[in-house]
Amino acid sequence: MTAIALPRSIESPAARAAQYFKAGSHPSWGSLALGAWLGGNGALVGASANLVVAGFAERAGQPIGFVPFMRSCFVPMLLAAAIAHVHI
């Protein structure tokens, strides 16, 4: 095996982006993260993991419907939106 030593000035694009867009540097990043979270946790079809679990539950004989899922997630979603609104 051969190892190549790179100078410190060569950074990965991800490292440069992380340095440029530091957490909390702009409210848009927090808003983007909140929107992704609300979409994933607020709706059954918002995240692929939700659909996988719904499929497993249906095979086990306990289907999870869209409306019952929304009812159980609506209050925590509003609470998270209120906290994020104050934070952003």
RAPE-V70910 format. One record per residue. N is the residue number from 1. PHI is phi in degrees with one decimal (* if undefined). PSI is psi in whole degrees, -180 to 180 (999 if undefined). Layout:
N_PHI_PSI / N_PHI_PSI
//
This chain:
1_*_143 / 2_-117.7_133 / 3_-108.8_139 / 4_-112.4_126 / 5_-89.5_123 / 6_-98.6_144 / 7_-63.5_155 / 8_-64.9_-20 / 9_-73.6_-17 / 10_-90.5_113 / 11_-118.7_158 / 12_-71.4_154 / 13_-58.2_-35 / 14_-65.1_-39 / 15_-67.2_-39 / 16_-66.8_-40 / 17_-65.2_-41 / 18_-63.4_-37 / 19_-70.0_-39 / 20_-72.2_-44 / 21_-104.7_69 / 22_-64.5_150 / 23_-57.7_131 / 24_83.1_6 / 25_-76.1_-24 / 26_-150.5_137 / 27_-60.4_-23 / 28_-62.6_-35 / 29_-67.0_-41 / 30_-65.7_-38 / 31_-66.3_-39 / 32_-63.7_-44 / 33_-63.8_-40 / 34_-64.1_-43 / 35_-61.7_-40 / 36_-65.9_-40 / 37_-66.2_-46 / 38_-62.9_-41 / 39_-65.8_-39 / 40_-75.4_-37 / 41_-99.8_-16 / 42_-92.0_-13 / 43_-137.8_146 / 44_-62.6_-37 / 45_-93.4_10 / 46_-78.4_-21 / 47_-142.9_146 / 48_-65.1_-32 / 49_-62.9_-37 / 50_-61.6_-42 / 51_-68.1_-37 / 52_-63.4_-47 / 53_-64.3_-39 / 54_-63.1_-38 / 55_-65.8_-43 / 56_-63.3_-42 / 57_-65.1_-39 / 58_-66.2_-41 / 59_-65.0_-30 / 60_-81.6_-2 / 61_91.2_9 / 62_-127.6_77 / 63_-64.8_148 / 64_-109.1_117 / 65_-86.7_164 / 66_-65.4_-47 / 67_-67.6_-46 / 68_-60.7_-35 / 69_-63.6_-44 / 70_-63.3_-40 / 71_-61.6_-41 / 72_-75.2_-23 / 73_-99.9_-9 / 74_-67.1_-47 / 75_-65.3_-48 / 76_-61.5_-33 / 77_-66.1_-43 / 78_-64.7_-40 / 79_-62.4_-45 / 80_-64.7_-39 / 81_-64.7_-39 / 82_-66.2_-43 / 83_-64.4_-43 / 84_-66.8_-36 / 85_-61.7_-42 / 86_-68.2_-40 / 87_-69.9_-43 / 88_-78.2_999
//
